Amino acid sequence: MSRLQGPSSLKRKQPDSNSPLDSLSEQERVVYNVIKSKQDLGIWSKDLKRETKLLDNMFGKCIKTLQSKKLIKEVATKNKGRKHLMAAEFEPSKEITGGNWYLDGNLDTEFINLLKDQCVKLIYKMKVATLEGISDTIRRSGIFKVEFTSQQIEEIVRALVLDNEIVEVKSNGMEEFDCIPIGKVCYKCASKGGKAEPRIGAMASIPCGVCPRISVCAPDGVISPKTCIYYEKWLDF
């Protein structure tokens, strides 16, 4: 039963008169109860053995019996090579499986790369995109069957910045940034040469740097910092 169906997934199933629980030995019941108490997190076999304090042979027999009766199962975790034992009625938590980034206990690089490619294509198409805009468009695209949280999309975007696929900039409210509030962090694709442009901070994002009339701007001229509305907005930021 999936945890997505609500709290009822954590409720214990009422055993019927032919329940395999009725035929468990004292030691098997101890092992089962410890495993079940961990709910959707499960428990590593070494931790379970330490907690139950059973000898190796007895412990092994208990595990085999519980598995044969389909009362427990093994689930892969994000820690490669480590599996958890879990009561059959629970679905593993994302806390131990790693969520969407992992498949059968292994980092799903193919899936991650696909999502990264989609993010880059989206940013290229939008020219400039905020994290919220990327997250919303990815969700509405219908390309992926799974739901992504804003934090997961942010992880992908951060990875793209580190890979020099995109650059993090701050809006100066002009041209391509005209729909984005001044100072808002957003993202652009890296230059065609493959190397990312330097990050633009508050000082570097001054509108003078992209103004086409900068050559005729003067303190007392018709065009000047005193009368420039974009410069005034930047000062307010």
N, C-alpha and C positions, 0 to 999 in steps of 0.2 A: 504493500500500500504506500503510495507516494506521500511525502510530507506536504506536497503542494495541495493536497486535498483538505488540509486543515488539521486542527488539533486532534481529531479523531484518530489520525494515523499513529498517535503515540499511545493510544489506549490499548490495554491488554485484551486480546481475544479471549472470550470465555471458553474454556475447554469443555468439549462435550464428554459424554461418558466413555468414548473410545479414544480420548486424547492420549497422545504418546507421552505426555507429562506424567500420566498415572503410573507408567511402568519404569520410571527413572529410579536409579539407585540413589542412595543418600549423597554419594560423591558427585554423581552426574547432575543431581539437582543443585548442588552447591555451585558447580561450574556454570550451569545454565543461568542461575539467578544472578551471578556476578556479570555474565555477559549481557543479560537482558537489562540489568540496571544501568548499563552504559548507553542504552537507547541508540540513537542514530550516530553516535561517535564510535561505537564498538570498542574493542580493546585488543592490544597487541598480545600475542600468545605468551611472550615472556613476562609481560606485566600480569597477565591472567594467572600464570603458573605461580608467580610470586605471591599474588593475592590469595589464591586458594590453598597454597602451601601443600600441594599434593606431590607425591613422588612421580618421577618421569613416566613409568609404566602406567600407573593409574591415571595420570593426567592425559596421556595419549589415548587410552581406551575411552575415557569420558568424551573427549573431543570427537573421536570416530563415531561413537554411539549417537551423540547429539546431531552430527552431520547426517548420519544414515536415517535418522528419524525426521530429518528436514526441519529441525528446531533452530539450528544456527547455520550461518553461511560465512564464507570468506569474502572480504571486499578489498579491492585494491585501493591504496592510498597514494597521495602525492609524494610520499617518501618512497622512492624506488626500492623495490625488493621487500618492502614491509607491508604485510596484509593484516587487516583487523578481523577479529571474529565478532559477529553481530547476530542478534536474534533475527530470525527469518522475517518477522513482521515489520522490521524497520528498513527504510531506505537510507543509505549513507549520506551524512551531512556534507555540504560543500567544504566545510572546515577541514575535513580529512581527505576528500577527493581532489580538492583544488578547484572545483567548479568547472566552468567552461574551458579553462586552459588545459585541462588534463583529460586523457582518455586511457582507461585501463591502467591508471597509475603512472602513465608517462606523459610528459609535456607534449601537447598536441601542436607541434610546430607548424604543420600544414594548415591547420585551422587558424592559428595566430597570424601566419603570413597572409592568408586570404583576407582576414579582417584588416590587417595593416594596408594591404593593397587597396582595399575598398576605401579606407580612410584617406589615403593619398589621392586617389581618383576624385573623391568628393571635394577635398580641399582645393585641388587643381581646378575643378569645375567652378567652385564658388569663389576662387581667387584668394579670398580671405574668409576664414571661418572661426567662430568661437567654439569652445568645447561643448557648450549647450547645443549649438547648431549642428555640430557633428553627431552628437548623441541622438538628437531628435531625428535627423535625416536617416541615420543608420537604422533606427527603430522602425521608421515608416517605410523603409525600402522593401522590406519583406524578403530580403536576400537570405537572411539567416533565420533558422527555425527557433533558435534560442533567444532569450531576452538578455540584454546586457544592461548592467547598472552604469551610472555615470562614472563611478570609480573605475570600472573595467575599461571603459572607453578612454578615460584619462591615462590609464596605464599604457594603453596602446599608443596614444598620442605622445606620451613622454618617451616611449621607446623609439618612435619615429624621429623625435628631436635628437636623441642620442645617436641615432643612425645617420643623421644629417639628411634625412629624407624631407623633412620640413623644418621650418624655423619658427621660433616663438617671438612674436612682436607685440607691441602695444599700439593700440589705435591712437591716431592723432586727429581723428574726426574729419579728415579730408579725403577726397577722391575715393579710392576703394574702401576707405574706412568710414565713409560718410554715414553709414547706417549703424555704426558701432560706437558706443560711448567712448569719449576720450579717456585713455588710460586702461581700457579693457584689454586683457590679455587675449590674443587671438593667434591664428596660425596660417602660414603661407607655405607653398611648396618651395623647396630650395632652388637655387639658381640652376640654369641649364648645364652649367659646368659640373654639377654634381656635388659641389661644396656649398654648404649652408652659408647664408649671409649672416653677419654678426647679429646677435640679438639687439633689439632696439629698446633701450630703456627710456626713462622719462625725458632726459636731456636730449638724447639722440632723436626722439620723435617730435622735436620742435617743428612746427609747420613751415618755418623758413627753409628747412632742408629740402622740401618738395615744392616750394612756391615757384611758379613760372615767371613771376614778376620780381624776383629777388634782386635782379640786376638794376632795377630802377627804384628800389626801396631805399628811402633815406629818412633820417629822424624828423626832418621838417618838410619832407616832400608830400606830394599828393598821396602817394602810397608810402605808408610808414608804419612802424610798430604801434604807434599811438592810435591809429585808426583801423588797424587790422583786427577784424572780429575773430579770426582763427587764432591769432596770437593771444588775444584776450581770453579765449576759451582755454588755451594751453596754460596760461598763467593761473587760471582758476583751478586747474587740475594740480 
